[in-house]
């Protein structure tokens, strides 16, 4: 089967903004539809890709009545796992209206900002935080925060730079009532 969008999860999560996708370690995940993840599988890989030959759950004719799909979406409204699910419903709605191609373009932009944050502002403990911020905040807010942090932290060490970016992102999140931690 041809996979057109390897960086968009079968269930609608953006692989590009996942902490395990953004690591240099041996445990790096190349996306939900990469050959290594396909070999291991998950309930959605097994059902959608392996059994039905479709790339996304919402392409399935049974998606409206699928209990597994419903439980996943319901759980995503309340909690996260290692990956942020806070925008899953909003993302699925966007994909429904504009298509996976447009969603992918936005995720590529978010990933670009995330990579800058990780490269220039990660003191070694902020990867998950930055991944959540890149998932939850509006793209314009992310770009503005990154620009502001660059201005405010010139000449500082990476730890101080990280604190500056955290403060800016936290201010935006508080003002817009976003949560920049995983919900357990």
N, C-alpha and C positions, 0 to 999 in steps of 0.2 A: 504494500500500500504506500502511496506517495504521501508524505507528511509535508504540508505546505507551510505550517506555522509551528516549528519545533519549540519556540520559546513562549508559546501560550499553552498553558496546561489544558488538558482535556476537560477539566471542570471549570476553566475560566480564569485561573490564577495566572499572574504574570511571572514566569520563571526568571525573567531578567532582573527582578527586584528581590529575589530570594537570597538569603545569606549563604546558602550552600552553593548557589550558582556563582556567587561573587567571592569565591575563595581560591587561593592558589594551592591549597592543600590537596593531597591525594584523594580526599573525600569529596572533591568538587563534583557537583551535579551539573551536567550539561543541558538540563531541561527535562521536563516530564516525558517528552517523546524522544529522548536520546536513546541510542541502542542499549546503554547500560541500564537506564530506568525501565525500558521496555522489557528487558530480560528479567528484572526483579519484579516489576509490575506493581500495580495497586488495583483496587476494585474497579476504578474507572478505565484504566488501561486494559484490563482484562475484558471488561464488558464492551466498551466503545470500540477500541482499536482492534483487539484480537478477535472478539466474537462477531462484531457487527461491521467492522471495516470502515468506521467513521472517525473523524478527527476530534470531534467535540461532542459532549453530552447533549447539548441543545440541538444537535442535528438529528438526534434519534427520534423516531416517531413515537416512542414511549416516554419521552422526557417529561411530559406534563403529568404523567402518573407514576413515574419511577420513584419508589420509596428511598432508594439509596441517594439519588440526586437531590430529593427533597430534604433528607436528613443533613446532607452536606451543606446545602444552602442555609438551612435553619441554624445549624451549628456555627456557620460563618457569620451569622448576624450577632452572635453572642460571644464567641471565643476564637482564639487563634491556636495554631499549633506552633511549629518552629517558624512558620511563615505567616505574615499578616493577611488576614481574611477580611479586614474591615471594609474594603471597597469592592468585595466580590459582586454584590448585587448591582452596584452602580456600574461596574465594569461590564457585567453581563447585559445590562440595559443599553450601555453604549454600543457594545458589539451588535446587539439586536437592531439598533437604529442605523449604525454606520458601517458595520462589517468588521471582520477580523483584521483586514488589511489596515484600516484606519487606526484600530486599537493598537496594532503592532507598531505603527509609526510613532504614536504617543509613548508607548513603552520604550522604544529606542531612545527617545528624547529624555525620558525619565532616567533610563539607564546611564546615559551620558552624564547627567548631573550627578547621579549616584557615584559613578566612577571618579568624578572630580572630588567629591566629598571624601571618598575612601582613599584616594591618592594623596590629597593635600591636608586633610583634617582628621584622619583616623590615627589616634594614639595607640591603637591596638585593642581597644575595648568598645568601639562604637559602631562596628559593622551592622549589627542587628538594628540598632537605633536608626542609623542612616537608611537602611533598607526599608524600615517602617515609614520613615519620613518621606522617602521617595515614592512610596506606595500611596500614602494618605493625603499628603499636601498637594495643592494645586501646582501645576508645573510652573506657573508664573511666580508663585510664592517660593518655590524651591530655588529657581534661578535668582530671584531677588535676594534670598537669604545667603546664597553662595557668594553673590557679588558683594553684599554688605560685609560678610565675614572676611572676605579677602581684603577689603578696605580697612577693616578694624583690626586685623591681625597681622599686618605686614611686619616682618622682622621678629615675630614671636616664635617660640618653639612649638612643635606639633601639639603638645599637651595644651598649651594656652590657646592655640588656634582652635583645637577641638572644643574647648570650653566656650569660646566665643560663638562658634557655629551652633553648639547645643543651646546656648542662651537665646540666640536669634530664632532658631526653629521652635523652641519651647514657647517663646512669645507669640509666634504666629499660631501655633497649635492652641494655646490658651484663648487667644482672641477669637478663633474660629471654632473652638470646642472640638478639636481633634485629639485623638489619643496617640501618643508616640511610644507606647509600650505594647507588648503583646497582651492580649486579654486572656486570662486563664480561667 
